[in-house]
Amino acid sequence: MRRIIALLAVTSVMVFLLGISACSVSANYSQTDLATQKISKDLRVQMLERPGEDVTVLVQLKEEEDLDEVASSLMGKGGVVMGKHRIGDVIVVDIPADRIREITGDSSVKTISPNRVYRALLQDSVPWINAPVMWEMGYTGSGVRIAIFDTGIDQAHPALQGKIVLNRTFTGEGYAYDVHGHGTHCAGIAAGVAPGALLINAKVLNDTGYGDDISIIEAINWVVDPDGDAATDDGAGVISMSLGSPYSDLDSPMLSAIRDAVDAGVVVVVAVGNCGSGCPDSLCNGYVGVGTPGDSPDAISVGAVDKSDNWACFSSGGYVNGTIKPDVVAPGMNINSSVPGGGYASNSGTSMAAPHVAGAVAMLLQSSPDLAPVDVKYIVSVPVGILGSQGRM
């Protein structure tokens, strides 16, 4: 495992949050031509099963400047373009399944994938990570915005009143309030660690706790620059994603959007997943390892430990493309935090660990605002010990 080390400007103060790692399962593609390999394996199955139906797909391009040209080409193939996103270089299109193969002939197209589903990763912690040490030094995350990608937030909760500066829903439900409870719980953790930080409520998971690639990519594009004016400073400094899936796809368009957000100066923190070998979540459906987006090479992936620094049996860990994941661990067992309606409850999961790290990052950015995301990731991932293949601390 690893511990997060927050270096303060002027003085050398450490804030400990804990660190980890994960396993990835790479797709075992059949021997097909290179063009066909642009289509993800699961989408190829859909094309065979539903050849006469329209399918919503995400077309990831190699370069942003080709968005308009490729969108026009897709419409010429009977597609209905639903969105173009420069963060991630992704076009969302409804297109007849039997026309998808034609898209692969365009050299500017990198990958074509279905609109996959993601879910909330649910399964006294602030002192465990020594956050009060930072507070005593005057660092509370003030001036930093943390975007919570989740089921929404109850902004009327006493622990969160006055902290939500922007709200937007990407689920089609028409409201950003949290019915499920997961988002309010995660928001309370981030606000508890960094009480001076402001929160952006990006509801990307619906009232049942599920979301998809499209909603998450749209939200990433929004929080990077909410008002669409690069001259204003209204975007998130940190994105916290407590969501995941029971598969790993390093070519996922969501990972491309995360990479572009990081390149734009945003630190992205993601839960590594609850598909650990010890006691994987039943919703992992037999999958063991790090799922997307916990496998992102650009985000800070976070696993879970208990209050004694013992590895949580559900927390994913292993190697992803030759790199130990997750990058860090934090408290994720029996975490007490806010829930809708003004109350509090205890929950466990890597979902609870990720906002601990997001809050610590906010304090680090307050202390050293010129740090680039790659610098932040390096600081929080400094290894001080090795725990086999399951991560670092």
Secondary structure, DSSP 8 states (H G I E B T S, - for coil): --B-----SSS------B---B--------S--TTGGGB-HHHHHHHHH-TTSEEEEEEEES-GGGHHHHHHHHHHTT-EEEEEETTTTEEEEEEEGGGHHHHTT-TTEEEEEE--EEEE-----GGGGTHHHHHHTT-S-TT-EEEEEES---TTSTTTTTTEEEEEE-SSSS----SSSHHHHHHHHHHHHSTT-EEEEEE-S-TTSEEEHHHHHHHHHHHHSTTS-TTS--S-SEEEE-EE-SS--TT-HHHHHHHHHHHTT-EEEEE--S--SSS--GGGTT--S--TTTT-SSSEEEEEE-TTS-B-TTS--EEETTEEE-SEEEE-SSEEEEETTTEEEEE-SHHHHHHHHHHHHHHHHHH-TT--HHHHHHHHT--S-B-GGG-B-
